Amino acid sequence: MDFVGAGRRSPLPVAAYTWSSPADGTLVETYRRKLRELAVRLRLPAPSFFEDSGRRGDDERPALACLLDLVATGIFQVILIPGPFVFGSRAADIDAVVSHVTASGCRIMELPLSEE
């Protein structure tokens, strides 16, 4: 998929990021569905999805790295997530990602707690 082209078609480019453990099975599908529904409720365009999976403490998150590069260039203005846990296993990692995203002028919207 051409993420750059997809991001420029919308007046408010939206991304969605998910992370899950390989043991979680269908959890990613549930996240996709709920994040699409959130975009509809917020009257946002359909999001471009970025997804990683791996062990909880694993620092390898190539889709997140790609998304952060695109955010830094101004491609996306909103990121939808199931919760901040998707950005890392340590509070410092989560804070670093949130700071990077917000410093780039992008907003993070997460699912309400009852929907995770």
C-alpha positions in Angstrom: 0.0 0.0 0.0 1.2 3.5 -0.8 0.9 5.1 2.7 2.1 8.5 1.4 -0.5 8.6 -1.3 -3.2 7.3 0.9 -2.4 9.9 3.5 -2.6 12.8 1.1 -6.0 12.0 -0.2 -7.7 12.9 3.0 -8.1 16.4 4.5 -7.4 14.9 7.9 -5.1 11.9 7.3 -5.7 9.2 9.9 -3.6 6.2 10.9 -4.3 3.4 13.3 -1.7 1.4 15.2 -2.0 -1.9 16.9 0.3 -4.3 18.6 -0.5 -7.7 19.9 1.2 -10.9 21.1 1.2 -13.7 18.6 -0.6 -15.7 21.3 -3.5 -13.3 21.2 -5.0 -14.8 18.1 -7.9 -12.8 16.8 -7.2 -9.7 19.0 -5.8 -7.7 16.0 -9.0 -8.3 14.1 -11.0 -7.0 17.0 -8.8 -3.9 17.3 -9.2 -3.2 13.6 -12.9 -3.4 13.8 -13.2 -1.2 16.9 -10.7 1.4 15.5 -12.7 1.6 12.2 -15.9 2.1 14.2 -14.1 4.8 16.3 -13.1 6.6 13.1 -16.7 6.5 11.9 -18.0 7.8 15.2 -15.5 10.6 15.1 -16.4 11.4 11.5 -12.8 10.7 10.4 -11.7 9.0 7.2 -11.0 5.3 7.2 -7.5 4.9 8.8 -4.4 3.4 7.3 -3.4 0.5 9.6 0.1 -0.1 11.0 0.4 -3.4 12.9 3.2 -5.1 14.9 3.2 -8.3 16.9 5.7 -9.9 19.1 6.7 -10.5 22.7 5.7 -7.8 25.2 9.3 -6.7 26.0 10.4 -6.9 22.3 11.7 -3.6 21.1 11.3 -4.6 17.4 8.3 -2.7 16.1 8.9 -1.9 12.5 5.4 -0.7 11.7 5.6 1.7 14.6 8.9 3.0 13.3 7.5 3.5 9.9 4.4 5.3 11.3 6.6 7.6 13.4 8.6 8.6 10.4 5.4 9.4 8.5 4.1 11.4 11.5 7.3 13.4 11.6 6.9 14.4 8.0 3.3 15.5 8.6 1.6 12.8 6.7 -0.8 11.8 9.5 -2.6 14.2 11.8 -4.5 11.6 13.9 -3.5 8.2 15.2 -6.1 5.8 16.6 -4.9 3.2 19.1 -6.6 0.7 21.4 -4.6 2.1 24.3 -1.1 3.5 25.0 0.2 0.0 25.9 0.7 -0.5 22.1 3.7 1.9 22.1 5.8 -0.2 24.5 6.2 -2.2 27.7 7.8 0.5 29.7 6.3 3.9 30.7 9.4 5.7 29.4 8.9 4.1 25.9 5.3 5.1 25.9 6.0 8.6 26.9 8.7 8.9 24.2 6.4 7.9 21.5 3.6 10.1 22.7 6.0 13.1 22.9 7.3 12.4 19.4 3.7 12.2 18.0 2.4 15.3 19.7 5.6 17.3 19.0 4.9 16.6 15.3 1.4 18.1 15.6 -0.4 14.8 15.5 -3.2 13.8 17.9 -3.6 10.4 19.5 -7.1 9.1 20.1 -7.7 5.9 22.0 -10.6 3.6 22.4 -12.7 4.3 25.4 -11.9 1.8 28.2 -15.1 -0.1 27.8 -14.1 -0.9 24.2 -10.5 -2.3 24.6 
